[in-house]
């Protein structure tokens, strides 16, 4: 059996103490990231609320425009007026659709993806590339 002796400069207690000093910084970084993402999520939710109001307004004007168009078409029977009304209605509905699409895009970011990635445990690929004392976590490594 070929057992290697630990180097004289390696101390398990010193490594543990270094890790203990590092933990508050790591948790502090995670909490700071969480705070930044919550701020961004709040701004995105406010933006989504504004876009909901815009979409409702544009949909309401499209509805009103549609009825004005129907009345005008019935009164005048002039196709050019109807074409103008259809253009107004289509433009309003397109604006409402764009607002809803933008709102849905903003709401996808509210899930705090960067924070969730940082709270995940290391996967096998991370352990496979580890060096130093962390290499002992590899399956099949010698103690």
Z-matrix of the N, CA and C atoms (Angstrom, degrees):
N
C 1 1.448
C 2 1.517 1 108.39
N 3 1.282 2 117.10 1 132.74
C 4 1.454 3 123.08 2 -176.03
C 5 1.523 4 108.79 3 -105.19
N 6 1.309 5 117.03 4 85.02
C 7 1.467 6 121.23 5 -179.87
C 8 1.514 7 109.01 6 -94.32
N 9 1.319 8 114.93 7 130.25
C 10 1.471 9 119.46 8 177.60
C 11 1.513 10 109.47 9 -90.95
N 12 1.296 11 115.68 10 138.97
C 13 1.462 12 119.59 11 176.04
C 14 1.522 13 108.57 12 -81.41
N 15 1.325 14 117.84 13 142.81
C 16 1.457 15 119.64 14 178.62
C 17 1.524 16 110.22 15 -63.38
N 18 1.322 17 115.82 16 147.70
C 19 1.465 18 119.16 17 -179.65
C 20 1.521 19 108.90 18 -66.89
N 21 1.329 20 116.87 19 151.62
C 22 1.471 21 119.81 20 -176.98
C 23 1.542 22 111.37 21 -65.98
N 24 1.321 23 118.03 22 -21.96
C 25 1.465 24 120.18 23 -178.48
C 26 1.529 25 112.18 24 -84.04
N 27 1.321 26 117.88 25 -11.83
C 28 1.465 27 121.59 26 -176.96
C 29 1.518 28 109.71 27 -87.96
N 30 1.308 29 115.91 28 127.78
C 31 1.458 30 121.05 29 177.62
C 32 1.520 31 107.69 30 -132.41
N 33 1.303 32 116.07 31 121.95
C 34 1.458 33 120.54 32 179.75
C 35 1.527 34 110.66 33 -61.89
N 36 1.304 35 116.81 34 -37.97
C 37 1.470 36 120.30 35 179.80
C 38 1.524 37 109.96 36 -66.90
N 39 1.333 38 117.04 37 -41.03
C 40 1.476 39 119.92 38 179.00
C 41 1.523 40 110.18 39 -64.70
N 42 1.325 41 116.64 40 -39.64
C 43 1.469 42 119.93 41 177.99
C 44 1.529 43 110.94 42 -65.10
N 45 1.328 44 116.66 43 -41.16
C 46 1.464 45 120.48 44 178.91
C 47 1.519 46 110.85 45 -65.06
N 48 1.318 47 116.94 46 -40.24
C 49 1.469 48 120.27 47 178.25
C 50 1.531 49 110.81 48 -65.67
N 51 1.331 50 116.67 49 -40.51
C 52 1.470 51 119.87 50 177.57
C 53 1.530 52 110.31 51 -62.44
N 54 1.322 53 115.96 52 -40.06
C 55 1.468 54 120.07 53 177.68
C 56 1.524 55 110.54 54 -64.80
N 57 1.312 56 117.53 55 -41.85
C 58 1.468 57 121.23 56 179.59
C 59 1.532 58 110.70 57 -64.24
N 60 1.339 59 118.09 58 -35.53
C 61 1.466 60 120.32 59 176.94
C 62 1.521 61 111.21 60 -70.58
N 63 1.324 62 116.43 61 -28.77
C 64 1.463 63 121.11 62 -178.19
C 65 1.537 64 112.16 63 -79.10
N 66 1.319 65 118.34 64 -29.66
C 67 1.460 66 121.74 65 -175.36
C 68 1.527 67 114.51 66 -57.13
N 69 1.339 68 120.08 67 -46.65
C 70 1.475 69 117.80 68 179.02
C 71 1.532 70 112.54 69 -60.44
N 72 1.320 71 116.62 70 -36.50
C 73 1.463 72 119.45 71 179.16
C 74 1.528 73 110.79 72 -66.96
N 75 1.336 74 116.21 73 -41.69
C 76 1.465 75 120.17 74 179.68
C 77 1.527 76 109.91 75 -63.96
N 78 1.338 77 116.96 76 -47.16
C 79 1.466 78 119.38 77 179.30
C 80 1.523 79 110.96 78 -65.85
N 81 1.321 80 117.55 79 -37.24
C 82 1.464 81 120.92 80 177.31
C 83 1.515 82 111.13 81 -62.08
N 84 1.332 83 116.57 82 -42.38
C 85 1.469 84 120.09 83 177.59
C 86 1.521 85 110.95 84 -62.11
N 87 1.338 86 116.37 85 -41.65
C 88 1.469 87 119.72 86 -179.81
C 89 1.535 88 110.26 87 -65.44
N 90 1.316 89 117.16 88 -41.31
C 91 1.459 90 119.78 89 179.32
C 92 1.528 91 111.82 90 -67.75
N 93 1.318 92 116.98 91 -37.62
C 94 1.462 93 120.57 92 177.33
C 95 1.531 94 110.11 93 -64.54
N 96 1.339 95 116.53 94 -42.73
C 97 1.465 96 120.67 95 176.11
C 98 1.523 97 110.36 96 -61.14
N 99 1.318 98 116.67 97 -42.31
C 100 1.460 99 121.06 98 178.13
C 101 1.529 100 110.28 99 -60.08
N 102 1.327 101 117.23 100 -43.51
C 103 1.462 102 121.34 101 178.25
C 104 1.516 103 112.27 102 -63.09
N 105 1.344 104 116.73 103 -43.55
C 106 1.470 105 119.79 104 178.47
C 107 1.522 106 110.98 105 -62.40
N 108 1.327 107 116.57 106 -42.66
C 109 1.464 108 119.10 107 -179.68
C 110 1.517 109 111.47 108 -68.77
N 111 1.328 110 118.54 109 -33.82
C 112 1.458 111 119.62 110 176.51
C 113 1.528 112 110.88 111 -65.92
N 114 1.339 113 117.02 112 -38.91
C 115 1.472 114 119.80 113 176.34
C 116 1.523 115 110.48 114 -61.72
N 117 1.327 116 115.75 115 -46.57
C 118 1.465 117 119.33 116 179.75
C 119 1.526 118 110.78 117 -63.47
N 120 1.328 119 116.08 118 -40.82
C 121 1.462 120 119.54 119 179.00
C 122 1.526 121 110.46 120 -63.02
N 123 1.319 122 117.68 121 -38.57
C 124 1.465 123 120.58 122 176.95
C 125 1.516 124 111.67 123 -63.02
N 126 1.335 125 116.53 124 -43.67
C 127 1.477 126 119.88 125 176.98
C 128 1.515 127 110.71 126 -63.27
N 129 1.330 128 116.82 127 -41.41
C 130 1.464 129 120.13 128 179.90
C 131 1.521 130 111.54 129 -65.61
N 132 1.327 131 116.94 130 -38.57
C 133 1.460 132 119.46 131 177.50
C 134 1.523 133 111.07 132 -66.12
N 135 1.328 134 116.89 133 -39.35
C 136 1.470 135 119.70 134 176.63
C 137 1.527 136 110.00 135 -64.14
N 138 1.329 137 117.18 136 -41.81
C 139 1.464 138 120.73 137 176.98
C 140 1.521 139 111.57 138 -62.62
N 141 1.328 140 116.27 139 -39.76
C 142 1.461 141 120.06 140 178.39
C 143 1.529 142 110.44 141 -64.69
N 144 1.333 143 117.01 142 -38.72
C 145 1.460 144 120.33 143 178.86
C 146 1.533 145 110.50 144 -64.14
N 147 1.335 146 116.95 145 -41.70
C 148 1.465 147 120.28 146 177.48
C 149 1.526 148 110.15 147 -63.33
N 150 1.318 149 117.04 148 -42.72
C 151 1.464 150 119.66 149 179.40
C 152 1.527 151 112.22 150 -66.39
N 153 1.315 152 117.70 151 -30.68
C 154 1.469 153 120.30 152 174.76
C 155 1.522 154 109.58 153 -64.20
N 156 1.328 155 116.47 154 -43.55
C 157 1.461 156 120.29 155 178.63
C 158 1.528 157 109.98 156 -62.87
N 159 1.332 158 117.08 157 -43.11
C 160 1.467 159 120.65 158 178.56
C 161 1.527 160 110.45 159 -61.73
N 162 1.327 161 116.75 160 -44.74
C 163 1.463 162 120.40 161 179.93
C 164 1.529 163 110.94 162 -62.48
N 165 1.315 164 116.96 163 -41.32
C 166 1.461 165 119.83 164 178.59
C 167 1.526 166 111.28 165 -65.25
N 168 1.313 167 116.60 166 -41.12
C 169 1.465 168 120.15 167 178.14
C 170 1.526 169 111.16 168 -63.03
N 171 1.332 170 116.10 169 -47.23
C 172 1.465 171 119.27 170 -179.38
C 173 1.528 172 111.43 171 -65.68
N 174 1.306 173 117.66 172 -38.01
C 175 1.461 174 120.27 173 177.39
C 176 1.529 175 110.51 174 -65.63
N 177 1.319 176 116.28 175 -37.96
C 178 1.473 177 119.51 176 177.98
C 179 1.520 178 111.60 177 -65.68
N 180 1.323 179 116.47 178 -42.34
C 181 1.468 180 118.31 179 178.62
C 182 1.527 181 110.73 180 -68.04
N 183 1.331 182 117.26 181 -32.53
C 184 1.461 183 119.28 182 176.24
C 185 1.531 184 110.18 183 -64.78
N 186 1.314 185 116.21 184 -41.34
C 187 1.459 186 120.33 185 178.55
C 188 1.538 187 110.32 186 -63.01
N 189 1.331 188 115.72 187 -46.58
C 190 1.471 189 119.33 188 178.92
C 191 1.521 190 110.26 189 -63.81
N 192 1.316 191 116.75 190 -42.11
C 193 1.464 192 120.21 191 178.57
C 194 1.520 193 112.33 192 -62.52
N 195 1.315 194 115.80 193 -36.79
C 196 1.456 195 119.58 194 178.01
C 197 1.532 196 111.08 195 -62.50
N 198 1.335 197 116.62 196 -44.52
C 199 1.455 198 119.36 197 -179.75
C 200 1.520 199 112.09 198 -70.88
N 201 1.297 200 116.79 199 -37.18
C 202 1.476 201 118.72 200 174.87
C 203 1.520 202 109.19 201 -62.69
N 204 1.302 203 117.35 202 -40.31
C 205 1.459 204 121.35 203 178.55
C 206 1.516 205 112.55 204 -63.66
N 207 1.322 206 116.39 205 -41.96
C 208 1.458 207 119.36 206 178.43
C 209 1.527 208 110.30 207 -62.74
N 210 1.312 209 116.89 208 -44.82
C 211 1.468 210 120.95 209 179.20
C 212 1.525 211 110.41 210 -62.33
N 213 1.330 212 116.47 211 -46.19
C 214 1.469 213 119.68 212 -178.97
C 215 1.533 214 110.67 213 -64.81
N 216 1.322 215 116.27 214 -39.19
C 217 1.457 216 119.34 215 179.91
C 218 1.519 217 110.78 216 -65.36
N 219 1.297 218 116.42 217 -40.82
C 220 1.461 219 119.27 218 178.63
C 221 1.533 220 111.54 219 -67.99
N 222 1.315 221 117.69 220 -33.34
C 223 1.472 222 120.87 221 -177.60
C 224 1.515 223 111.93 222 -79.35
N 225 1.262 224 117.41 223 -37.31
C 226 1.465 225 117.63 224 -172.46
C 227 1.530 226 114.17 225 -104.77
N 228 1.329 227 116.08 226 -27.74
C 229 1.468 228 122.46 227 -174.80
C 230 1.532 229 112.24 228 52.71
N 231 1.322 230 114.54 229 29.55
C 232 1.459 231 120.63 230 177.69
C 233 1.526 232 107.28 231 -101.73
N 234 1.300 233 117.16 232 118.61
C 235 1.457 234 121.59 233 -174.81
C 236 1.529 235 112.92 234 -62.45
N 237 1.296 236 117.66 235 -32.10
C 238 1.463 237 119.78 236 -177.90
C 239 1.527 238 111.43 237 -63.68
N 240 1.335 239 118.06 238 -36.58
C 241 1.455 240 119.78 239 175.71
C 242 1.529 241 110.63 240 -64.87
N 243 1.285 242 117.74 241 -42.11
C 244 1.467 243 120.87 242 179.37
C 245 1.522 244 110.52 243 -63.42
N 246 1.335 245 115.98 244 -39.45
C 247 1.462 246 118.67 245 178.93
C 248 1.522 247 110.69 246 -63.30
N 249 1.324 248 116.64 247 -38.49
C 250 1.468 249 120.21 248 177.79
C 251 1.528 250 110.30 249 -64.83
N 252 1.321 251 116.11 250 -43.27
C 253 1.470 252 119.35 251 -179.81
C 254 1.527 253 110.59 252 -64.74
N 255 1.315 254 116.88 253 -40.87
C 256 1.464 255 120.14 254 178.27
C 257 1.527 256 109.80 255 -61.32
N 258 1.301 257 117.49 256 -41.54
C 259 1.468 258 120.08 257 177.90
C 260 1.525 259 111.32 258 -61.59
N 261 1.339 260 116.95 259 -41.32
C 262 1.466 261 120.09 260 179.15
C 263 1.528 262 110.25 261 -64.63
N 264 1.317 263 116.44 262 -44.03
C 265 1.461 264 120.36 263 -179.10
C 266 1.532 265 110.54 264 -64.66
N 267 1.321 266 116.37 265 -45.04
C 268 1.468 267 119.92 266 -179.96
C 269 1.524 268 110.66 267 -63.23
N 270 1.336 269 117.12 268 -40.49
C 271 1.468 270 120.10 269 178.93
C 272 1.529 271 110.77 270 -63.60
N 273 1.336 272 117.34 271 -41.65
C 274 1.463 273 119.98 272 178.86
C 275 1.522 274 111.67 273 -66.53
N 276 1.316 275 116.56 274 -42.49
C 277 1.470 276 119.02 275 178.73
C 278 1.530 277 111.46 276 -66.40
N 279 1.311 278 116.90 277 -36.32
C 280 1.470 279 119.65 278 176.52
C 281 1.528 280 110.52 279 -64.06
N 282 1.329 281 116.82 280 -41.04
C 283 1.472 282 120.28 281 176.23
C 284 1.514 283 112.21 282 -62.92
N 285 1.333 284 116.60 283 -41.20
C 286 1.469 285 119.97 284 178.08
C 287 1.525 286 110.54 285 -65.22
N 288 1.328 287 116.28 286 -42.12
C 289 1.466 288 119.58 287 178.16
C 290 1.515 289 112.38 288 -62.39
N 291 1.326 290 116.47 289 -40.57
C 292 1.469 291 120.93 290 177.56
C 293 1.529 292 110.74 291 -63.41
N 294 1.321 293 117.14 292 -40.07
C 295 1.467 294 120.60 293 178.59
C 296 1.524 295 111.30 294 -64.55
N 297 1.312 296 117.32 295 -43.29
C 298 1.464 297 120.69 296 179.27
C 299 1.528 298 110.18 297 -65.00
N 300 1.325 299 117.34 298 -42.60
C 301 1.464 300 120.75 299 177.85
C 302 1.533 301 110.64 300 -60.52
N 303 1.332 302 117.69 301 -44.00
C 304 1.473 303 120.96 302 178.64
C 305 1.525 304 111.17 303 -63.79
N 306 1.330 305 116.91 304 -40.08
C 307 1.456 306 120.59 305 179.31
C 308 1.530 307 110.56 306 -62.84
N 309 1.314 308 117.50 307 -44.60
C 310 1.467 309 120.49 308 179.61
C 311 1.525 310 111.42 309 -64.04
N 312 1.321 311 117.06 310 -36.50
C 313 1.464 312 121.12 311 177.13
C 314 1.524 313 110.90 312 -63.94
N 315 1.332 314 117.26 313 -40.98
C 316 1.461 315 120.72 314 177.99
C 317 1.534 316 111.39 315 -67.22
N 318 1.307 317 116.89 316 -39.68
C 319 1.457 318 119.82 317 -177.02
C 320 1.524 319 112.91 318 -67.58
N 321 1.325 320 118.15 319 -24.04
C 322 1.475 321 120.33 320 176.62
C 323 1.520 322 111.46 321 -65.29
N 324 1.332 323 117.53 322 -28.26
C 325 1.462 324 120.62 323 -177.69
C 326 1.522 325 112.87 324 -82.18
N 327 1.314 326 118.73 325 -6.52
C 328 1.454 327 121.72 326 -177.11
C 329 1.530 328 111.57 327 -74.29
N 330 1.310 329 119.36 328 -10.38
C 331 1.464 330 122.40 329 -176.02
C 332 1.531 331 113.59 330 -77.18
N 333 1.324 332 119.67 331 2.85
C 334 1.472 333 124.63 332 176.93
C 335 1.526 334 112.27 333 56.58
N 336 1.327 335 119.21 334 57.65
C 337 1.465 336 120.46 335 -172.60
C 338 1.524 337 114.40 336 -65.25
N 339 1.313 338 118.71 337 -39.01
C 340 1.472 339 119.55 338 -177.43
C 341 1.528 340 110.62 339 -67.39
N 342 1.327 341 117.40 340 -40.75
C 343 1.466 342 119.98 341 178.18
C 344 1.520 343 110.34 342 -63.45
N 345 1.312 344 117.74 343 -43.24
C 346 1.461 345 120.46 344 -179.23
C 347 1.527 346 111.23 345 -64.15
N 348 1.340 347 117.82 346 -36.79
C 349 1.473 348 120.28 347 176.77
C 350 1.518 349 110.59 348 -63.52
N 351 1.336 350 117.91 349 -38.55
C 352 1.460 351 120.09 350 -177.34
C 353 1.521 352 112.51 351 -74.73
N 354 1.313 353 118.28 352 -22.66
C 355 1.457 354 120.29 353 178.53
C 356 1.522 355 112.77 354 -86.84
N 357 1.336 356 118.29 355 -5.61
C 358 1.454 357 120.65 356 178.45
C 359 1.523 358 110.12 357 -74.81
N 360 1.327 359 116.21 358 150.51
C 361 1.460 360 121.07 359 176.78
C 362 1.521 361 110.15 360 -77.00
N 363 1.320 362 116.68 361 160.14
C 364 1.463 363 121.05 362 178.92
C 365 1.520 364 109.95 363 -63.74
N 366 1.325 365 115.38 364 140.30
C 367 1.469 366 118.48 365 177.66
C 368 1.529 367 109.45 366 -94.74
N 369 1.332 368 116.81 367 178.58
C 370 1.467 369 121.41 368 -176.00
C 371 1.523 370 112.32 369 -60.67
N 372 1.337 371 117.44 370 -33.06
C 373 1.468 372 120.03 371 -179.67
C 374 1.524 373 110.24 372 -65.38
N 375 1.350 374 117.97 373 -39.33
C 376 1.466 375 120.78 374 178.28
C 377 1.527 376 110.78 375 -65.56
N 378 1.321 377 116.67 376 -41.07
C 379 1.464 378 120.65 377 -179.58
C 380 1.520 379 110.15 378 -67.74
N 381 1.331 380 118.55 379 -36.40
C 382 1.466 381 121.90 380 -178.39
C 383 1.520 382 111.82 381 -63.88
N 384 1.341 383 118.25 382 -29.24
C 385 1.469 384 121.68 383 -178.83
C 386 1.526 385 112.67 384 -98.04
N 387 1.327 386 117.68 385 8.30
C 388 1.457 387 120.69 386 -177.38
C 389 1.521 388 110.69 387 -72.18
N 390 1.336 389 115.61 388 151.91
C 391 1.461 390 121.08 389 176.65
C 392 1.520 391 108.30 390 -131.78
N 393 1.309 392 115.90 391 168.51
C 394 1.460 393 120.10 392 -179.86
C 395 1.522 394 111.14 393 72.42
N 396 1.338 395 117.56 394 -149.62
C 397 1.455 396 120.83 395 -178.27
C 398 1.539 397 113.15 396 -61.93
N 399 1.330 398 117.44 397 -26.74
C 400 1.457 399 119.97 398 179.44
C 401 1.518 400 111.95 399 -68.97
N 402 1.329 401 117.60 400 -18.29
C 403 1.473 402 120.61 401 179.48
C 404 1.524 403 111.23 402 -66.36
N 405 1.326 404 117.14 403 -19.72
C 406 1.469 405 120.65 404 178.68
C 407 1.526 406 111.96 405 -66.53
N 408 1.323 407 116.82 406 -15.68
C 409 1.460 408 120.40 407 178.92
C 410 1.523 409 113.25 408 -77.46
N 411 1.353 410 116.38 409 -13.64
C 412 1.462 411 120.25 410 -179.00
C 413 1.522 412 110.68 411 -65.84
N 414 1.330 413 117.01 412 138.49
C 415 1.464 414 118.87 413 176.23
C 416 1.534 415 109.76 414 -63.97
N 417 1.307 416 115.69 415 136.12
C 418 1.451 417 121.24 416 177.96
C 419 1.520 418 113.69 417 83.05
N 420 1.344 419 118.24 418 3.77
C 421 1.463 420 118.87 419 179.53
C 422 1.537 421 108.63 420 -81.91
N 423 1.308 422 114.70 421 150.03
C 424 1.469 423 120.73 422 -179.29
C 425 1.527 424 109.19 423 -79.99
N 426 1.299 425 118.04 424 138.11
C 427 1.474 426 120.42 425 178.64
C 428 1.507 427 113.12 426 -69.07
